[in-house]
């Protein structure tokens, strides 16, 4: 089973259909048990559609991805590393 950080990391590749069968099933298994990541997938899917509609030839800029991944993973880090 993968954790939320790994799920977020795979989310873009999942949306881009770049994942192999095993990572996909692990990712989907996580979503079934995690309401938080499930909401984030919907959000990211919607975001991607908006971006794609505006500029169909351009992928999501890498800096936008990085910022989103940091943002999405940020809250989880604190849960995983309580001090
Ligand atoms: Zn999760």
PDB file of the backbone (N, CA, C, O) and the ligand in Angstrom, with CONECT records:
HET     ZN  A 101       1
ATOM      1  N   UNK A   1       0.842  -1.210   0.000  1.00  0.00           N
ATOM      2  CA  UNK A   1       0.000   0.000   0.000  1.00  0.00           C
ATOM      3  C   UNK A   1       0.873   1.254   0.000  1.00  0.00           C
ATOM      4  O   UNK A   1       1.842   1.336   0.754  1.00  0.00           O
ATOM      5  N   UNK A   2       0.535   2.222  -0.835  1.00  0.00           N
ATOM      6  CA  UNK A   2       1.319   3.461  -0.900  1.00  0.00           C
ATOM      7  C   UNK A   2       0.703   4.504   0.029  1.00  0.00           C
ATOM      8  O   UNK A   2      -0.477   4.417   0.369  1.00  0.00           O
ATOM      9  N   UNK A   3       1.505   5.495   0.440  1.00  0.00           N
ATOM     10  CA  UNK A   3       0.974   6.549   1.302  1.00  0.00           C
ATOM     11  C   UNK A   3       0.523   7.746   0.457  1.00  0.00           C
ATOM     12  O   UNK A   3       0.625   7.735  -0.770  1.00  0.00           O
ATOM     13  N   UNK A   4       0.026   8.771   1.142  1.00  0.00           N
ATOM     14  CA  UNK A   4      -0.535   9.926   0.440  1.00  0.00           C
ATOM     15  C   UNK A   4       0.519  10.648  -0.398  1.00  0.00           C
ATOM     16  O   UNK A   4       0.243  11.105  -1.507  1.00  0.00           O
ATOM     17  N   UNK A   5       1.728  10.742   0.150  1.00  0.00           N
ATOM     18  CA  UNK A   5       2.769  11.447  -0.601  1.00  0.00           C
ATOM     19  C   UNK A   5       3.072  10.739  -1.917  1.00  0.00           C
ATOM     20  O   UNK A   5       3.228  11.377  -2.958  1.00  0.00           O
ATOM     21  N   UNK A   6       3.152   9.423  -1.855  1.00  0.00           N
ATOM     22  CA  UNK A   6       3.415   8.643  -3.068  1.00  0.00           C
ATOM     23  C   UNK A   6       2.229   8.753  -4.032  1.00  0.00           C
ATOM     24  O   UNK A   6       2.414   8.812  -5.247  1.00  0.00           O
ATOM     25  N   UNK A   7       1.032   8.778  -3.489  1.00  0.00           N
ATOM     26  CA  UNK A   7      -0.160   8.909  -4.331  1.00  0.00           C
ATOM     27  C   UNK A   7      -0.155  10.247  -5.075  1.00  0.00           C
ATOM     28  O   UNK A   7      -0.463  10.310  -6.265  1.00  0.00           O
ATOM     29  N   UNK A   8       0.198  11.313  -4.356  1.00  0.00           N
ATOM     30  CA  UNK A   8       0.258  12.638  -4.987  1.00  0.00           C
ATOM     31  C   UNK A   8       1.332  12.654  -6.067  1.00  0.00           C
ATOM     32  O   UNK A   8       1.166  13.245  -7.134  1.00  0.00           O
ATOM     33  N   UNK A   9       2.445  11.978  -5.753  1.00  0.00           N
ATOM     34  CA  UNK A   9       3.552  11.926  -6.707  1.00  0.00           C
ATOM     35  C   UNK A   9       3.128  11.231  -8.002  1.00  0.00           C
ATOM     36  O   UNK A   9       3.572  11.595  -9.091  1.00  0.00           O
ATOM     37  N   UNK A  10       2.274  10.238  -7.864  1.00  0.00           N
ATOM     38  CA  UNK A  10       1.848   9.476  -9.057  1.00  0.00           C
ATOM     39  C   UNK A  10       0.666  10.103  -9.780  1.00  0.00           C
ATOM     40  O   UNK A  10       0.309   9.692 -10.884  1.00  0.00           O
ATOM     41  N   UNK A  11       0.065  11.103  -9.144  1.00  0.00           N
ATOM     42  CA  UNK A  11      -1.194  11.618  -9.668  1.00  0.00           C
ATOM     43  C   UNK A  11      -1.068  12.179 -11.082  1.00  0.00           C
ATOM     44  O   UNK A  11      -1.902  11.914 -11.947  1.00  0.00           O
ATOM     45  N   UNK A  12      -0.009  12.960 -11.298  1.00  0.00           N
ATOM     46  CA  UNK A  12       0.143  13.574 -12.634  1.00  0.00           C
ATOM     47  C   UNK A  12       0.417  12.516 -13.688  1.00  0.00           C
ATOM     48  O   UNK A  12      -0.130  12.567 -14.790  1.00  0.00           O
ATOM     49  N   UNK A  13       1.260  11.566 -13.346  1.00  0.00           N
ATOM     50  CA  UNK A  13       1.559  10.501 -14.294  1.00  0.00           C
ATOM     51  C   UNK A  13       0.295   9.692 -14.596  1.00  0.00           C
ATOM     52  O   UNK A  13       0.081   9.234 -15.719  1.00  0.00           O
ATOM     53  N   UNK A  14      -0.536   9.531 -13.560  1.00  0.00           N
ATOM     54  CA  UNK A  14      -1.806   8.825 -13.736  1.00  0.00           C
ATOM     55  C   UNK A  14      -2.700   9.582 -14.710  1.00  0.00           C
ATOM     56  O   UNK A  14      -3.290   8.995 -15.617  1.00  0.00           O
ATOM     57  N   UNK A  15      -2.790  10.891 -14.510  1.00  0.00           N
ATOM     58  CA  UNK A  15      -3.631  11.719 -15.379  1.00  0.00           C
ATOM     59  C   UNK A  15      -3.077  11.761 -16.806  1.00  0.00           C
ATOM     60  O   UNK A  15      -3.830  11.910 -17.769  1.00  0.00           O
ATOM     61  N   UNK A  16      -1.770  11.630 -16.930  1.00  0.00           N
ATOM     62  CA  UNK A  16      -1.126  11.623 -18.247  1.00  0.00           C
ATOM     63  C   UNK A  16      -1.096  10.229 -18.869  1.00  0.00           C
ATOM     64  O   UNK A  16      -0.583  10.045 -19.973  1.00  0.00           O
ATOM     65  N   UNK A  17      -1.649   9.252 -18.154  1.00  0.00           N
ATOM     66  CA  UNK A  17      -1.641   7.850 -18.614  1.00  0.00           C
ATOM     67  C   UNK A  17      -0.220   7.338 -18.828  1.00  0.00           C
ATOM     68  O   UNK A  17       0.066   6.622 -19.788  1.00  0.00           O
ATOM     69  N   UNK A  18       0.662   7.726 -17.906  1.00  0.00           N
ATOM     70  CA  UNK A  18       2.060   7.318 -18.017  1.00  0.00           C
ATOM     71  C   UNK A  18       2.420   6.210 -17.036  1.00  0.00           C
ATOM     72  O   UNK A  18       3.558   5.741 -17.015  1.00  0.00           O
ATOM     73  N   UNK A  19       1.450   5.789 -16.221  1.00  0.00           N
ATOM     74  CA  UNK A  19       1.736   4.755 -15.228  1.00  0.00           C
ATOM     75  C   UNK A  19       1.531   3.359 -15.811  1.00  0.00           C
ATOM     76  O   UNK A  19       0.692   3.147 -16.687  1.00  0.00           O
ATOM     77  N   UNK A  20       2.321   2.414 -15.301  1.00  0.00           N
ATOM     78  CA  UNK A  20       2.131   1.014 -15.670  1.00  0.00           C
ATOM     79  C   UNK A  20       0.981   0.425 -14.848  1.00  0.00           C
ATOM     80  O   UNK A  20       0.438   1.089 -13.965  1.00  0.00           O
ATOM     81  N   UNK A  21       0.619  -0.812 -15.143  1.00  0.00           N
ATOM     82  CA  UNK A  21      -0.537  -1.430 -14.491  1.00  0.00           C
ATOM     83  C   UNK A  21      -0.402  -1.498 -12.976  1.00  0.00           C
ATOM     84  O   UNK A  21      -1.342  -1.175 -12.249  1.00  0.00           O
ATOM     85  N   UNK A  22       0.773  -1.920 -12.497  1.00  0.00           N
ATOM     86  CA  UNK A  22       0.944  -2.094 -11.049  1.00  0.00           C
ATOM     87  C   UNK A  22       0.841  -0.777 -10.289  1.00  0.00           C
ATOM     88  O   UNK A  22       0.084  -0.692  -9.322  1.00  0.00           O
ATOM     89  N   UNK A  23       1.589   0.266 -10.704  1.00  0.00           N
ATOM     90  CA  UNK A  23       1.427   1.557 -10.026  1.00  0.00           C
ATOM     91  C   UNK A  23       0.003   2.082 -10.094  1.00  0.00           C
ATOM     92  O   UNK A  23      -0.461   2.713  -9.144  1.00  0.00           O
ATOM     93  N   UNK A  24      -0.702   1.837 -11.194  1.00  0.00           N
ATOM     94  CA  UNK A  24      -2.088   2.298 -11.308  1.00  0.00           C
ATOM     95  C   UNK A  24      -2.965   1.603 -10.271  1.00  0.00           C
ATOM     96  O   UNK A  24      -3.757   2.259  -9.595  1.00  0.00           O
ATOM     97  N   UNK A  25      -2.833   0.290 -10.139  1.00  0.00           N
ATOM     98  CA  UNK A  25      -3.692  -0.412  -9.186  1.00  0.00           C
ATOM     99  C   UNK A  25      -3.365  -0.011  -7.756  1.00  0.00           C
ATOM    100  O   UNK A  25      -4.262   0.069  -6.917  1.00  0.00           O
ATOM    101  N   UNK A  26      -2.086   0.243  -7.466  1.00  0.00           N
ATOM    102  CA  UNK A  26      -1.714   0.715  -6.124  1.00  0.00           C
ATOM    103  C   UNK A  26      -2.308   2.096  -5.862  1.00  0.00           C
ATOM    104  O   UNK A  26      -2.818   2.380  -4.779  1.00  0.00           O
ATOM    105  N   UNK A  27      -2.225   2.942  -6.882  1.00  0.00           N
ATOM    106  CA  UNK A  27      -2.752   4.299  -6.774  1.00  0.00           C
ATOM    107  C   UNK A  27      -4.268   4.271  -6.559  1.00  0.00           C
ATOM    108  O   UNK A  27      -4.791   4.963  -5.685  1.00  0.00           O
ATOM    109  N   UNK A  28      -4.962   3.473  -7.357  1.00  0.00           N
ATOM    110  CA  UNK A  28      -6.419   3.418  -7.246  1.00  0.00           C
ATOM    111  C   UNK A  28      -6.853   2.781  -5.927  1.00  0.00           C
ATOM    112  O   UNK A  28      -7.869   3.166  -5.349  1.00  0.00           O
ATOM    113  N   UNK A  29      -6.075   1.802  -5.457  1.00  0.00           N
ATOM    114  CA  UNK A  29      -6.380   1.186  -4.164  1.00  0.00           C
ATOM    115  C   UNK A  29      -6.260   2.216  -3.046  1.00  0.00           C
ATOM    116  O   UNK A  29      -7.045   2.211  -2.098  1.00  0.00           O
ATOM    117  N   UNK A  30      -5.279   3.094  -3.165  1.00  0.00           N
ATOM    118  CA  UNK A  30      -5.121   4.153  -2.158  1.00  0.00           C
ATOM    119  C   UNK A  30      -6.321   5.091  -2.189  1.00  0.00           C
ATOM    120  O   UNK A  30      -6.857   5.455  -1.143  1.00  0.00           O
ATOM    121  N   UNK A  31      -6.743   5.483  -3.395  1.00  0.00           N
ATOM    122  CA  UNK A  31      -7.863   6.424  -3.514  1.00  0.00           C
ATOM    123  C   UNK A  31      -9.138   5.860  -2.902  1.00  0.00           C
ATOM    124  O   UNK A  31      -9.956   6.601  -2.357  1.00  0.00           O
ATOM    125  N   UNK A  32      -9.300   4.549  -2.997  1.00  0.00           N
ATOM    126  CA  UNK A  32     -10.516   3.938  -2.451  1.00  0.00           C
ATOM    127  C   UNK A  32     -10.578   4.071  -0.939  1.00  0.00           C
ATOM    128  O   UNK A  32     -11.659   4.089  -0.350  1.00  0.00           O
ATOM    129  N   UNK A  33      -9.408   4.165  -0.316  1.00  0.00           N
ATOM    130  CA  UNK A  33      -9.378   4.222   1.143  1.00  0.00           C
ATOM    131  C   UNK A  33      -9.088   5.622   1.655  1.00  0.00           C
ATOM    132  O   UNK A  33      -9.125   5.850   2.864  1.00  0.00           O
ATOM    133  N   UNK A  34      -8.797   6.569   0.761  1.00  0.00           N
ATOM    134  CA  UNK A  34      -8.367   7.900   1.199  1.00  0.00           C
ATOM    135  C   UNK A  34      -9.216   8.985   0.556  1.00  0.00           C
ATOM    136  O   UNK A  34      -9.058   9.299  -0.624  1.00  0.00           O
ATOM    137  N   UNK A  35     -10.112   9.548   1.343  1.00  0.00           N
ATOM    138  CA  UNK A  35     -11.005  10.589   0.840  1.00  0.00           C
ATOM    139  C   UNK A  35     -10.225  11.831   0.424  1.00  0.00           C
ATOM    140  O   UNK A  35     -10.592  12.525  -0.524  1.00  0.00           O
ATOM    141  N   UNK A  36      -9.140  12.097   1.150  1.00  0.00           N
ATOM    142  CA  UNK A  36      -8.344  13.297   0.886  1.00  0.00           C
ATOM    143  C   UNK A  36      -7.745  13.260  -0.518  1.00  0.00           C
ATOM    144  O   UNK A  36      -7.887  14.212  -1.284  1.00  0.00           O
ATOM    145  N   UNK A  37      -7.080  12.162  -0.849  1.00  0.00           N
ATOM    146  CA  UNK A  37      -6.458  12.051  -2.160  1.00  0.00           C
ATOM    147  C   UNK A  37      -7.504  11.955  -3.254  1.00  0.00           C
ATOM    148  O   UNK A  37      -7.284  12.416  -4.374  1.00  0.00           O
ATOM    149  N   UNK A  38      -8.630  11.364  -2.935  1.00  0.00           N
ATOM    150  CA  UNK A  38      -9.712  11.249  -3.908  1.00  0.00           C
ATOM    151  C   UNK A  38     -10.157  12.647  -4.334  1.00  0.00           C
ATOM    152  O   UNK A  38     -10.365  12.899  -5.521  1.00  0.00           O
ATOM    153  N   UNK A  39     -10.301  13.553  -3.371  1.00  0.00           N
ATOM    154  CA  UNK A  39     -10.677  14.928  -3.671  1.00  0.00           C
ATOM    155  C   UNK A  39      -9.613  15.633  -4.480  1.00  0.00           C
ATOM    156  O   UNK A  39      -9.915  16.434  -5.365  1.00  0.00           O
ATOM    157  N   UNK A  40      -8.361  15.328  -4.170  1.00  0.00           N
ATOM    158  CA  UNK A  40      -7.269  15.965  -4.893  1.00  0.00           C
ATOM    159  C   UNK A  40      -7.197  15.495  -6.340  1.00  0.00           C
ATOM    160  O   UNK A  40      -6.847  16.267  -7.232  1.00  0.00           O
ATOM    161  N   UNK A  41      -7.526  14.243  -6.567  1.00  0.00           N
ATOM    162  CA  UNK A  41      -7.527  13.745  -7.943  1.00  0.00           C
ATOM    163  C   UNK A  41      -8.585  14.475  -8.759  1.00  0.00           C
ATOM    164  O   UNK A  41      -8.332  14.879  -9.894  1.00  0.00           O
ATOM    165  N   UNK A  42      -9.773  14.643  -8.179  1.00  0.00           N
ATOM    166  CA  UNK A  42     -10.833  15.382  -8.868  1.00  0.00           C
ATOM    167  C   UNK A  42     -10.383  16.805  -9.179  1.00  0.00           C
ATOM    168  O   UNK A  42     -10.610  17.325 -10.271  1.00  0.00           O
ATOM    169  N   UNK A  43      -9.736  17.419  -8.186  1.00  0.00           N
ATOM    170  CA  UNK A  43      -9.249  18.784  -8.361  1.00  0.00           C
ATOM    171  C   UNK A  43      -8.217  18.841  -9.483  1.00  0.00           C
ATOM    172  O   UNK A  43      -8.298  19.694 -10.367  1.00  0.00           O
ATOM    173  N   UNK A  44      -7.257  17.937  -9.442  1.00  0.00           N
ATOM    174  CA  UNK A  44      -6.193  17.944 -10.450  1.00  0.00           C
ATOM    175  C   UNK A  44      -6.724  17.630 -11.843  1.00  0.00           C
ATOM    176  O   UNK A  44      -6.270  18.197 -12.837  1.00  0.00           O
ATOM    177  N   UNK A  45      -7.684  16.727 -11.901  1.00  0.00           N
ATOM    178  CA  UNK A  45      -8.273  16.374 -13.192  1.00  0.00           C
ATOM    179  C   UNK A  45      -8.972  17.587 -13.787  1.00  0.00           C
ATOM    180  O   UNK A  45      -8.852  17.877 -14.977  1.00  0.00           O
ATOM    181  N   UNK A  46      -9.704  18.287 -12.929  1.00  0.00           N
ATOM    182  CA  UNK A  46     -10.400  19.488 -13.370  1.00  0.00           C
ATOM    183  C   UNK A  46      -9.397  20.553 -13.829  1.00  0.00           C
ATOM    184  O   UNK A  46      -9.562  21.177 -14.878  1.00  0.00           O
ATOM    185  N   UNK A  47      -8.363  20.740 -13.020  1.00  0.00           N
ATOM    186  CA  UNK A  47      -7.324  21.722 -13.353  1.00  0.00           C
ATOM    187  C   UNK A  47      -6.702  21.417 -14.709  1.00  0.00           C
ATOM    188  O   UNK A  47      -6.512  22.308 -15.537  1.00  0.00           O
ATOM    189  N   UNK A  48      -6.390  20.148 -14.918  1.00  0.00           N
ATOM    190  CA  UNK A  48      -5.791  19.723 -16.182  1.00  0.00           C
ATOM    191  C   UNK A  48      -6.704  19.994 -17.359  1.00  0.00           C
ATOM    192  O   UNK A  48      -6.248  20.395 -18.430  1.00  0.00           O
ATOM    193  N   UNK A  49      -8.004  19.773 -17.158  1.00  0.00           N
ATOM    194  CA  UNK A  49      -8.959  20.031 -18.237  1.00  0.00           C
ATOM    195  C   UNK A  49      -8.991  21.515 -18.574  1.00  0.00           C
ATOM    196  O   UNK A  49      -9.056  21.900 -19.741  1.00  0.00           O
ATOM    197  N   UNK A  50      -8.946  22.334 -17.542  1.00  0.00           N
ATOM    198  CA  UNK A  50      -8.946  23.788 -17.754  1.00  0.00           C
ATOM    199  C   UNK A  50      -7.692  24.203 -18.521  1.00  0.00           C
ATOM    200  O   UNK A  50      -7.766  24.953 -19.494  1.00  0.00           O
ATOM    201  N   UNK A  51      -6.547  23.708 -18.071  1.00  0.00           N
ATOM    202  CA  UNK A  51      -5.287  24.043 -18.729  1.00  0.00           C
ATOM    203  C   UNK A  51      -5.283  23.533 -20.168  1.00  0.00           C
ATOM    204  O   UNK A  51      -4.856  24.239 -21.081  1.00  0.00           O
ATOM    205  N   UNK A  52      -5.755  22.314 -20.365  1.00  0.00           N
ATOM    206  CA  UNK A  52      -5.764  21.711 -21.698  1.00  0.00           C
ATOM    207  C   UNK A  52      -6.694  22.469 -22.646  1.00  0.00           C
ATOM    208  O   UNK A  52      -6.405  22.603 -23.835  1.00  0.00           O
ATOM    209  N   UNK A  53      -7.800  22.958 -22.116  1.00  0.00           N
ATOM    210  CA  UNK A  53      -8.764  23.670 -22.949  1.00  0.00           C
ATOM    211  C   UNK A  53      -8.181  24.994 -23.441  1.00  0.00           C
ATOM    212  O   UNK A  53      -8.451  25.435 -24.558  1.00  0.00           O
ATOM    213  N   UNK A  54      -7.372  25.619 -22.573  1.00  0.00           N
ATOM    214  CA  UNK A  54      -6.794  26.910 -22.944  1.00  0.00           C
ATOM    215  C   UNK A  54      -5.655  26.749 -23.941  1.00  0.00           C
ATOM    216  O   UNK A  54      -5.519  27.552 -24.865  1.00  0.00           O
ATOM    217  N   UNK A  55      -4.840  25.720 -23.760  1.00  0.00           N
ATOM    218  CA  UNK A  55      -3.686  25.522 -24.634  1.00  0.00           C
ATOM    219  C   UNK A  55      -3.477  24.030 -24.876  1.00  0.00           C
ATOM    220  O   UNK A  55      -2.651  23.398 -24.217  1.00  0.00           O
ATOM    221  N   UNK A  56      -4.229  23.471 -25.824  1.00  0.00           N
ATOM    222  CA  UNK A  56      -4.223  22.022 -26.058  1.00  0.00           C
ATOM    223  C   UNK A  56      -2.862  21.443 -26.403  1.00  0.00           C
ATOM    224  O   UNK A  56      -2.617  20.259 -26.176  1.00  0.00           O
ATOM    225  N   UNK A  57      -1.970  22.267 -26.952  1.00  0.00           N
ATOM    226  CA  UNK A  57      -0.680  21.739 -27.373  1.00  0.00           C
ATOM    227  C   UNK A  57       0.350  21.751 -26.247  1.00  0.00           C
ATOM    228  O   UNK A  57       1.398  21.114 -26.351  1.00  0.00           O
ATOM    229  N   UNK A  58       0.046  22.481 -25.163  1.00  0.00           N
ATOM    230  CA  UNK A  58       1.029  22.650 -24.101  1.00  0.00           C
ATOM    231  C   UNK A  58       0.700  21.789 -22.879  1.00  0.00           C
ATOM    232  O   UNK A  58      -0.453  21.727 -22.451  1.00  0.00           O
ATOM    233  N   UNK A  59       1.711  21.131 -22.322  1.00  0.00           N
ATOM    234  CA  UNK A  59       1.512  20.411 -21.070  1.00  0.00           C
ATOM    235  C   UNK A  59       1.479  21.396 -19.902  1.00  0.00           C
ATOM    236  O   UNK A  59       1.791  22.575 -20.071  1.00  0.00           O
ATOM    237  N   UNK A  60       1.106  20.916 -18.733  1.00  0.00           N
ATOM    238  CA  UNK A  60       1.168  21.757 -17.536  1.00  0.00           C
ATOM    239  C   UNK A  60       2.629  22.143 -17.300  1.00  0.00           C
ATOM    240  O   UNK A  60       3.499  21.272 -17.279  1.00  0.00           O
ATOM    241  N   UNK A  61       2.907  23.436 -17.122  1.00  0.00           N
ATOM    242  CA  UNK A  61       4.306  23.862 -16.916  1.00  0.00           C
ATOM    243  C   UNK A  61       4.901  23.177 -15.682  1.00  0.00           C
ATOM    244  O   UNK A  61       4.229  23.022 -14.663  1.00  0.00           O
ATOM    245  N   UNK A  62       6.179  22.767 -15.789  1.00  0.00           N
ATOM    246  CA  UNK A  62       6.834  22.039 -14.687  1.00  0.00           C
ATOM    247  C   UNK A  62       6.786  22.802 -13.374  1.00  0.00           C
ATOM    248  O   UNK A  62       6.622  22.197 -12.314  1.00  0.00           O
ATOM    249  N   UNK A  63       6.927  24.132 -13.428  1.00  0.00           N
ATOM    250  CA  UNK A  63       6.928  24.899 -12.177  1.00  0.00           C
ATOM    251  C   UNK A  63       5.554  24.880 -11.514  1.00  0.00           C
ATOM    252  O   UNK A  63       5.445  24.938 -10.290  1.00  0.00           O
ATOM    253  N   UNK A  64       4.506  24.798 -12.337  1.00  0.00           N
ATOM    254  CA  UNK A  64       3.156  24.703 -11.774  1.00  0.00           C
ATOM    255  C   UNK A  64       2.974  23.341 -11.106  1.00  0.00           C
ATOM    256  O   UNK A  64       2.411  23.245 -10.016  1.00  0.00           O
ATOM    257  N   UNK A  65       3.451  22.305 -11.763  1.00  0.00           N
ATOM    258  CA  UNK A  65       3.378  20.969 -11.167  1.00  0.00           C
ATOM    259  C   UNK A  65       4.101  20.920  -9.834  1.00  0.00           C
ATOM    260  O   UNK A  65       3.566  20.431  -8.839  1.00  0.00           O
ATOM    261  N   UNK A  66       5.338  21.440  -9.825  1.00  0.00           N
ATOM    262  CA  UNK A  66       6.146  21.395  -8.609  1.00  0.00           C
ATOM    263  C   UNK A  66       5.442  22.107  -7.473  1.00  0.00           C
ATOM    264  O   UNK A  66       5.386  21.605  -6.351  1.00  0.00           O
ATOM    265  N   UNK A  67       4.906  23.279  -7.768  1.00  0.00           N
ATOM    266  CA  UNK A  67       4.233  24.052  -6.733  1.00  0.00           C
ATOM    267  C   UNK A  67       3.031  23.290  -6.199  1.00  0.00           C
ATOM    268  O   UNK A  67       2.812  23.250  -4.989  1.00  0.00           O
ATOM    269  N   UNK A  68       2.264  22.695  -7.073  1.00  0.00           N
ATOM    270  CA  UNK A  68       1.078  21.946  -6.650  1.00  0.00           C
ATOM    271  C   UNK A  68       1.469  20.722  -5.832  1.00  0.00           C
ATOM    272  O   UNK A  68       0.838  20.413  -4.821  1.00  0.00           O
ATOM    273  N   UNK A  69       2.515  20.029  -6.277  1.00  0.00           N
ATOM    274  CA  UNK A  69       2.929  18.822  -5.566  1.00  0.00           C
ATOM    275  C   UNK A  69       3.415  19.167  -4.161  1.00  0.00           C
ATOM    276  O   UNK A  69       3.122  18.455  -3.199  1.00  0.00           O
ATOM    277  N   UNK A  70       4.157  20.262  -4.054  1.00  0.00           N
ATOM    278  CA  UNK A  70       4.621  20.706  -2.735  1.00  0.00           C
ATOM    279  C   UNK A  70       3.416  21.095  -1.877  1.00  0.00           C
ATOM    280  O   UNK A  70       3.335  20.761  -0.694  1.00  0.00           O
ATOM    281  N   UNK A  71       2.496  21.801  -2.501  1.00  0.00           N
ATOM    282  CA  UNK A  71       1.293  22.241  -1.790  1.00  0.00           C
ATOM    283  C   UNK A  71       0.492  21.046  -1.286  1.00  0.00           C
ATOM    284  O   UNK A  71       0.090  20.996  -0.123  1.00  0.00           O
ATOM    285  N   UNK A  72       0.267  20.096  -2.169  1.00  0.00           N
ATOM    286  CA  UNK A  72      -0.561  18.945  -1.825  1.00  0.00           C
ATOM    287  C   UNK A  72       0.126  18.045  -0.806  1.00  0.00           C
ATOM    288  O   UNK A  72      -0.531  17.470   0.062  1.00  0.00           O
ATOM    289  N   UNK A  73       1.438  17.922  -0.909  1.00  0.00           N
ATOM    290  CA  UNK A  73       2.176  17.041  -0.007  1.00  0.00           C
ATOM    291  C   UNK A  73       2.483  17.720   1.315  1.00  0.00           C
ATOM    292  O   UNK A  73       2.800  17.050   2.298  1.00  0.00           O
ATOM    293  N   UNK A  74       2.392  19.044   1.349  1.00  0.00           N
ATOM    294  CA  UNK A  74       2.791  19.807   2.524  1.00  0.00           C
ATOM    295  C   UNK A  74       2.111  19.397   3.816  1.00  0.00           C
ATOM    296  O   UNK A  74       2.787  19.144   4.814  1.00  0.00           O
ATOM    297  N   UNK A  75       0.774  19.326   3.818  1.00  0.00           N
ATOM    298  CA  UNK A  75       0.058  18.989   5.037  1.00  0.00           C
ATOM    299  C   UNK A  75       0.367  17.584   5.516  1.00  0.00           C
ATOM    300  O   UNK A  75       0.358  17.309   6.716  1.00  0.00           O
ATOM    301  N   UNK A  76       0.638  16.711   4.586  1.00  0.00           N
ATOM    302  CA  UNK A  76       0.865  15.319   4.937  1.00  0.00           C
ATOM    303  C   UNK A  76       2.189  15.107   5.655  1.00  0.00           C
ATOM    304  O   UNK A  76       2.294  14.238   6.520  1.00  0.00           O
ATOM    305  N   UNK A  77       3.201  15.896   5.303  1.00  0.00           N
ATOM    306  CA  UNK A  77       4.510  15.744   5.935  1.00  0.00           C
ATOM    307  C   UNK A  77       4.414  15.881   7.445  1.00  0.00           C
ATOM    308  O   UNK A  77       5.070  15.154   8.190  1.00  0.00           O
ATOM    309  N   UNK A  78       3.588  16.822   7.886  1.00  0.00           N
ATOM    310  CA  UNK A  78       3.465  17.055   9.325  1.00  0.00           C
ATOM    311  C   UNK A  78       2.825  15.860  10.011  1.00  0.00           C
ATOM    312  O   UNK A  78       3.176  15.541  11.147  1.00  0.00           O
ATOM    313  N   UNK A  79       1.904  15.202   9.348  1.00  0.00           N
ATOM    314  CA  UNK A  79       1.258  14.037   9.925  1.00  0.00           C
ATOM    315  C   UNK A  79       2.213  12.859  10.023  1.00  0.00           C
ATOM    316  O   UNK A  79       2.154  12.072  10.967  1.00  0.00           O
ATOM    317  N   UNK A  80       3.084  12.750   9.046  1.00  0.00           N
ATOM    318  CA  UNK A  80       3.986  11.602   9.013  1.00  0.00           C
ATOM    319  C   UNK A  80       5.176  11.775   9.949  1.00  0.00           C
ATOM    320  O   UNK A  80       5.783  10.793  10.376  1.00  0.00           O
ATOM    321  N   UNK A  81       5.508  13.017  10.265  1.00  0.00           N
ATOM    322  CA  UNK A  81       6.665  13.274  11.111  1.00  0.00           C
ATOM    323  C   UNK A  81       6.305  14.108  12.337  1.00  0.00           C
ATOM    324  O   UNK A  81       6.731  15.256  12.465  1.00  0.00           O
ATOM    325  N   UNK A  82       5.522  13.523  13.230  1.00  0.00           N
ATOM    326  CA  UNK A  82       5.160  14.295  14.430  1.00  0.00           C
ATOM    327  C   UNK A  82       6.382  14.508  15.317  1.00  0.00           C
ATOM    328  O   UNK A  82       7.227  13.624  15.456  1.00  0.00           O
ATOM    329  N   UNK A  83       6.459  15.678  15.904  1.00  0.00           N
ATOM    330  CA  UNK A  83       7.631  15.945  16.740  1.00  0.00           C
ATOM    331  C   UNK A  83       7.246  16.046  18.208  1.00  0.00           C
ATOM    332  O   UNK A  83       8.108  16.268  19.059  1.00  0.00           O
TER     333      UNK A  83
HETATM  334 ZN    ZN A 101      -4.192   9.709   0.527  1.00  0.00          ZN
END
